[in-house]
Amino acid sequence: MKAIIINAYGPPDVLQESIVPVPKVGPRQVLIKIKAAGVNPIDWKIRKYGRRPCAEQGGANWGPIR
């Protein structure tokens, strides 16, 4: 699946599109195929200024359950 990866803090060109494995779904979990994702001010501020490390950003997502 496609994912946007951030390997460093900085301007928008630090964002890289990558292909990553589809996560395994465990019991009592669902996998959502994201159709739209929002970027909140805290997301770009973390990327730009590096205030705190963060593995995943964003939280305003929409998509059907797979």
C-alpha positions as CSV (number, residue, x, y, z in Angstrom):
1,M,0.0,0.0,0.0
2,K,1.1,3.6,-0.4
3,A,2.2,5.7,2.6
4,I,3.7,9.1,3.1
5,I,6.9,8.6,5.1
6,I,8.7,11.4,7.1
7,N,12.3,10.5,7.8
8,A,13.4,13.9,8.9
9,Y,12.0,17.2,10.1
10,G,11.9,20.1,7.7
11,P,10.0,21.5,4.7
12,P,7.3,19.6,2.7
13,D,9.9,18.0,0.5
14,V,11.0,15.7,3.4
15,L,7.7,13.8,2.8
16,Q,8.3,10.7,0.7
17,E,5.7,8.4,-1.0
18,S,6.6,4.8,-0.3
19,I,5.2,1.3,-0.7
20,V,4.7,-0.4,2.6
21,P,3.2,-3.8,3.6
22,V,-0.5,-3.9,4.4
23,P,-0.8,-4.3,8.2
24,K,-2.0,-7.6,9.6
25,V,-5.4,-7.3,11.3
26,G,-5.7,-9.0,14.7
27,P,-8.8,-10.1,16.6
28,R,-11.3,-7.4,17.4
29,Q,-9.5,-5.0,14.9
30,V,-10.5,-3.6,11.6
31,L,-8.5,-2.3,8.6
32,I,-9.7,0.9,7.0
33,K,-8.8,1.8,3.4
34,I,-8.2,5.5,3.7
35,K,-9.9,7.5,1.0
36,A,-9.2,11.0,2.5
37,A,-6.9,12.2,5.3
38,G,-6.7,15.6,6.9
39,V,-3.5,17.4,8.0
40,N,-4.1,19.4,11.1
41,P,-1.9,22.3,12.2
42,I,-0.2,20.1,14.9
43,D,0.8,17.6,12.1
44,W,2.7,20.2,9.9
45,K,4.1,22.0,12.9
46,I,5.7,18.7,14.2
47,R,7.1,18.0,10.7
48,K,8.4,21.6,10.2
49,Y,9.7,22.4,13.7
50,G,10.5,18.9,15.1
51,R,8.9,19.7,18.5
52,R,8.4,16.0,19.3
53,P,9.1,12.7,17.6
54,C,6.0,11.0,16.1
55,A,5.7,7.8,14.2
56,E,2.3,8.5,12.8
57,Q,0.6,11.8,12.2
58,G,-2.9,12.7,11.3
59,G,-6.1,11.5,12.7
60,A,-8.9,13.0,10.5
61,N,-9.3,10.0,8.2
62,W,-12.2,8.6,6.1
63,G,-12.6,5.3,4.3
64,P,-14.5,2.0,4.2
65,I,-13.7,-0.9,6.4
66,R,-11.9,-3.6,4.3
